[in-house]
Amino acid sequence: QLQLVETGGGLVQPGGSLRLSCAASGSTLNGYAIAWFRQAPGKEREVVSCTTSTDGSTYYADSVKGRFTGSRDNAKNLAFLQMNSLKSEDTAVYYCAASRAAGSSCLVRHYGMDYWGKGTLITVSS
């Protein structure tokens, strides 16, 4: 059983940066694709990025491409989401999640996620 805990959320001004961490325990992240999702008030949850378990390739939603960077450190059982040039529309609760079936492909919408963190709130406001 994998437990995921996100940290690093908070209030940031537009144009600022934040780095989210996702710490895994109970098992290893090896073999799992790690995805970051977000859900803004009144909106559906959307996938922001996904990093494969195989070669570490990372895929991004168009809305964050060029601004966000997903990464992972399997040795430390950690995943990260570096967020730069933040905008007010990035305000949301951010979740990390793990999928074994999507491990090599990051087809998270197709395979679904096996484990979720409880989320951390990012508020982008001046």
Backbone as CSV, one residue per row, in Angstrom:
resi,resn,N_x,N_y,N_z,CA_x,CA_y,CA_z,C_x,C_y,C_z
1,GLN,0.844,-1.182,0.000,0.000,0.000,0.000,0.889,1.244,0.000
2,LEU,0.644,2.102,-0.950,1.453,3.304,-1.108,0.702,4.479,-0.481
3,GLN,1.384,5.238,0.360,0.820,6.478,0.894,1.582,7.647,0.287
4,LEU,0.847,8.655,-0.131,1.435,9.838,-0.767,1.049,11.082,0.024
5,VAL,2.029,11.942,0.261,1.785,13.177,0.990,2.418,14.336,0.236
6,GLU,1.589,15.323,-0.118,2.077,16.508,-0.817,2.433,17.588,0.189
7,THR,3.505,18.300,-0.088,3.881,19.477,0.702,4.356,20.571,-0.244
8,GLY,4.385,21.796,0.273,4.921,22.905,-0.494,3.898,23.899,-0.984
9,GLY,2.641,23.669,-0.664,1.617,24.603,-1.100,1.644,25.895,-0.310
10,GLY,0.848,26.854,-0.775,0.765,28.124,-0.063,0.303,29.240,-0.953
11,LEU,0.517,30.447,-0.468,0.132,31.661,-1.184,1.351,32.230,-1.903
12,VAL,1.166,32.566,-3.157,2.260,33.125,-3.951,1.694,34.198,-4.860
13,GLN,2.502,35.200,-5.140,2.068,36.277,-6.033,2.164,35.842,-7.487
14,PRO,1.368,36.436,-8.332,1.489,36.133,-9.773,2.915,36.367,-10.245
15,GLY,3.390,35.438,-11.059,4.764,35.512,-11.527,5.754,34.796,-10.636
16,GLY,5.315,34.378,-9.480,6.186,33.701,-8.537,6.344,32.224,-8.818
17,SER,7.072,31.571,-7.929,7.378,30.151,-8.085,7.097,29.390,-6.798
18,LEU,6.778,28.119,-6.978,6.632,27.203,-5.855,7.116,25.836,-6.298
19,ARG,7.556,25.058,-5.331,7.945,23.686,-5.618,7.156,22.746,-4.704
20,LEU,6.385,21.897,-5.320,5.643,20.892,-4.566,6.460,19.607,-4.474
21,SER,6.338,18.957,-3.344,6.961,17.644,-3.162,5.881,16.618,-2.869
22,CYS,6.134,15.422,-3.293,5.235,14.294,-3.026,6.096,13.187,-2.427
23,ALA,5.873,12.909,-1.156,6.641,11.884,-0.458,5.839,10.599,-0.390
24,ALA,6.467,9.521,-0.800,5.808,8.215,-0.785,6.323,7.371,0.371
25,SER,5.436,6.600,0.953,5.816,5.666,2.005,4.978,4.413,1.882
26,GLY,5.407,3.374,2.547,4.675,2.117,2.520,5.100,1.190,1.401
27,SER,5.648,1.769,0.348,6.132,0.996,-0.775,7.032,1.904,-1.609
28,THR,7.572,1.374,-2.675,8.445,2.155,-3.544,7.673,2.747,-4.719
29,LEU,8.148,3.913,-5.170,7.562,4.540,-6.357,8.013,3.862,-7.647
30,ASN,9.008,3.022,-7.558,9.476,2.317,-8.752,8.326,1.554,-9.406
31,GLY,8.199,1.733,-10.722,7.157,1.027,-11.450,5.871,1.817,-11.601
32,TYR,5.761,2.929,-10.904,4.554,3.744,-10.984,4.805,5.005,-11.804
33,ALA,3.857,5.340,-12.642,3.841,6.691,-13.187,3.368,7.625,-12.077
34,ILE,3.983,8.784,-11.996,3.592,9.779,-11.002,2.986,10.969,-11.732
35,ALA,1.760,11.266,-11.396,1.065,12.377,-12.029,0.691,13.426,-10.994
36,TRP,0.647,14.650,-11.441,0.140,15.758,-10.645,-1.183,16.194,-11.270
37,PHE,-2.184,16.304,-10.431,-3.500,16.788,-10.835,-3.791,18.073,-10.071
38,ARG,-4.756,18.813,-10.551,-5.235,19.955,-9.793,-6.736,20.104,-9.990
39,GLN,-7.349,20.690,-8.988,-8.774,20.956,-9.060,-9.038,22.339,-8.499
40,ALA,-9.511,23.199,-9.374,-9.870,24.558,-8.982,-11.325,24.584,-8.532
41,PRO,-11.696,25.565,-7.724,-13.082,25.650,-7.254,-14.073,25.665,-8.408
42,GLY,-15.039,24.785,-8.344,-16.079,24.745,-9.363,-15.668,24.101,-10.666
43,LYS,-14.467,23.542,-10.714,-13.981,22.928,-11.945,-13.652,21.455,-11.724
44,GLU,-13.580,20.738,-12.824,-13.207,19.328,-12.743,-11.697,19.188,-12.495
45,ARG,-11.338,18.070,-11.910,-9.923,17.795,-11.704,-9.251,17.535,-13.045
46,GLU,-8.069,18.078,-13.218,-7.353,17.914,-14.471,-5.917,17.472,-14.193
47,VAL,-5.375,16.701,-15.121,-3.992,16.282,-14.987,-3.083,17.415,-15.462
48,VAL,-2.065,17.684,-14.684,-1.126,18.765,-14.970,0.152,18.223,-15.591
49,SER,0.666,17.141,-15.016,1.880,16.539,-15.559,1.918,15.080,-15.160
50,CYS,2.734,14.323,-15.902,2.918,12.905,-15.584,4.331,12.507,-15.960
51,THR,5.001,11.810,-15.047,6.356,11.331,-15.277,6.351,9.810,-15.260
52,THR,6.903,9.214,-16.309,6.881,7.753,-16.406,7.843,7.116,-15.401
53,SER,7.638,5.832,-15.188,8.493,5.072,-14.283,9.737,4.545,-14.998
54,THR,9.701,4.523,-16.308,10.771,3.884,-17.073,11.914,4.844,-17.354
55,ASP,11.693,5.778,-18.246,12.785,6.682,-18.613,12.620,8.086,-18.050
56,GLY,11.603,8.281,-17.216,11.424,9.589,-16.596,10.872,10.652,-17.518
57,SER,10.352,10.244,-18.667,9.722,11.220,-19.560,8.547,11.874,-18.850
58,THR,8.406,13.169,-19.079,7.331,13.905,-18.429,6.462,14.576,-19.477
59,TYR,5.158,14.476,-19.282,4.175,15.053,-20.182,3.391,16.120,-19.428
60,TYR,2.979,17.164,-20.158,2.351,18.307,-19.526,1.053,18.703,-20.206
61,ALA,0.164,19.243,-19.402,-1.009,19.896,-19.973,-0.552,21.153,-20.705
62,ASP,-1.261,21.514,-21.752,-0.889,22.699,-22.536,-0.865,23.954,-21.673
63,SER,-1.737,24.000,-20.686,-1.860,25.199,-19.866,-0.635,25.460,-18.989
64,VAL,0.202,24.449,-18.771,1.363,24.626,-17.890,2.686,24.379,-18.622
65,LYS,2.615,23.985,-19.872,3.826,23.650,-20.623,4.752,24.858,-20.671
66,GLY,6.011,24.629,-20.366,6.987,25.710,-20.370,7.105,26.428,-19.040
67,ARG,6.162,26.191,-18.149,6.192,26.854,-16.833,6.393,25.862,-15.693
68,PHE,5.849,24.664,-15.838,5.936,23.646,-14.799,6.897,22.553,-15.231
69,THR,7.578,21.968,-14.236,8.492,20.855,-14.491,8.249,19.754,-13.462
70,GLY,7.882,18.592,-13.969,7.696,17.448,-13.098,8.957,16.603,-13.078
71,SER,9.269,16.040,-11.913,10.446,15.181,-11.806,10.242,14.182,-10.681
72,ARG,11.181,13.254,-10.568,11.067,12.237,-9.525,12.456,11.793,-9.117
73,ASP,12.553,11.344,-7.876,13.795,10.780,-7.344,13.410,9.439,-6.723
74,ASN,13.548,8.394,-7.505,13.106,7.075,-7.039,13.900,6.607,-5.829
75,ALA,15.155,6.976,-5.769,15.991,6.537,-4.653,15.487,7.097,-3.325
76,LYS,14.903,8.301,-3.397,14.389,8.941,-2.188,12.874,8.807,-2.055
77,ASN,12.268,8.128,-3.029,10.811,7.943,-3.007,10.063,9.276,-3.004
78,LEU,10.545,10.185,-3.835,9.982,11.526,-3.907,9.640,11.893,-5.348
79,ALA,8.653,12.755,-5.487,8.345,13.375,-6.768,8.168,14.867,-6.529
80,PHE,8.364,15.639,-7.581,8.349,17.098,-7.445,7.576,17.724,-8.593
81,LEU,7.042,18.899,-8.304,6.461,19.725,-9.350,6.971,21.145,-9.127
82,GLN,7.871,21.578,-9.987,8.387,22.951,-9.940,7.467,23.825,-10.773
83,MET,6.928,24.852,-10.159,5.968,25.719,-10.825,6.525,27.130,-10.892
84,ASN,6.735,27.630,-12.072,7.256,28.981,-12.288,6.224,29.824,-13.024
85,SER,6.434,31.117,-12.990,5.556,32.054,-13.692,4.086,31.777,-13.387
86,LEU,3.806,31.637,-12.124,2.455,31.256,-11.718,1.442,32.342,-12.047
87,LYS,0.251,31.894,-12.400,-0.840,32.781,-12.770,-2.021,32.552,-11.826
88,SER,-2.916,33.498,-11.795,-4.071,33.352,-10.907,-4.882,32.102,-11.262
89,GLU,-4.893,31.759,-12.529,-5.657,30.578,-12.950,-4.999,29.263,-12.532
90,ASP,-3.804,29.329,-11.952,-3.170,28.126,-11.403,-3.661,27.825,-9.990
91,THR,-4.438,28.719,-9.433,-4.984,28.504,-8.096,-5.844,27.246,-8.078
92,ALA,-5.504,26.325,-7.199,-6.204,25.038,-7.130,-5.615,24.205,-5.998
93,VAL,-6.285,23.118,-5.704,-5.693,22.076,-4.854,-4.938,21.134,-5.781
94,TYR,-3.686,20.887,-5.446,-2.828,20.047,-6.262,-2.637,18.688,-5.563
95,TYR,-2.771,17.639,-6.365,-2.661,16.276,-5.863,-1.561,15.528,-6.618
96,CYS,-0.813,14.700,-5.910,0.031,13.742,-6.613,-0.665,12.387,-6.551
97,ALA,-0.413,11.585,-7.565,-1.060,10.293,-7.665,-0.139,9.334,-8.404
98,ALA,-0.348,8.041,-8.154,0.517,7.018,-8.730,-0.310,5.973,-9.453
99,SER,0.190,5.545,-10.598,-0.486,4.528,-11.399,0.523,3.497,-11.866
100,ARG,0.294,2.246,-11.513,1.204,1.200,-11.987,0.919,0.857,-13.446
101,ALA,-0.333,0.769,-13.798,-0.678,0.382,-15.177,-0.177,1.410,-16.188
102,ALA,-0.160,2.663,-15.788,0.284,3.723,-16.692,1.767,4.007,-16.551
103,GLY,2.479,3.118,-15.853,3.869,3.368,-15.503,4.774,3.769,-16.645
104,SER,4.657,3.070,-17.785,5.575,3.349,-18.881,4.991,4.290,-19.915
105,SER,3.698,4.568,-19.831,3.030,5.331,-20.880,2.481,6.668,-20.432
106,CYS,2.187,6.772,-19.137,1.503,7.952,-18.609,0.116,8.140,-19.211
107,LEU,-0.510,7.073,-19.645,-1.899,7.161,-20.127,-2.828,7.089,-18.922
108,VAL,-2.741,8.142,-18.107,-3.415,8.095,-16.811,-4.932,8.169,-16.955
109,ARG,-5.399,8.855,-17.983,-6.860,8.911,-18.167,-7.392,7.534,-18.556
110,HIS,-6.608,6.795,-19.263,-7.045,5.467,-19.709,-6.981,4.455,-18.569
111,TYR,-5.877,4.471,-17.834,-5.654,3.442,-16.824,-6.131,3.832,-15.435
112,GLY,-6.243,5.107,-15.191,-6.634,5.532,-13.853,-5.464,5.486,-12.891
113,MET,-5.660,6.019,-11.708,-4.630,6.098,-10.680,-4.934,5.134,-9.549
114,ASP,-3.879,4.562,-8.993,-4.046,3.601,-7.905,-4.037,4.265,-6.535
115,TYR,-3.230,5.300,-6.392,-3.075,5.951,-5.096,-3.072,7.462,-5.271
116,TRP,-3.642,8.140,-4.273,-3.741,9.600,-4.294,-3.250,10.175,-2.976
117,GLY,-2.642,11.344,-3.050,-2.407,12.127,-1.860,-3.652,12.924,-1.513
118,LYS,-3.600,13.612,-0.386,-4.774,14.383,0.053,-4.815,15.784,-0.526
119,GLY,-3.728,16.197,-1.142,-3.724,17.486,-1.818,-3.131,18.612,-0.997
120,THR,-2.672,19.623,-1.703,-2.153,20.834,-1.076,-2.640,22.030,-1.873
121,LEU,-3.036,23.087,-1.182,-3.649,24.238,-1.827,-2.596,25.236,-2.292
122,ILE,-2.720,25.626,-3.540,-1.909,26.704,-4.103,-2.836,27.871,-4.408
123,THR,-2.524,29.016,-3.852,-3.292,30.225,-4.134,-2.357,31.249,-4.757
124,VAL,-2.684,31.656,-5.966,-1.883,32.664,-6.667,-2.672,33.960,-6.670
125,SER,-2.182,34.910,-5.895,-2.928,36.161,-5.732,-1.984,37.252,-5.250
126,SER,-2.295,38.480,-5.662,-1.519,39.610,-5.176,-2.179,40.228,-3.951
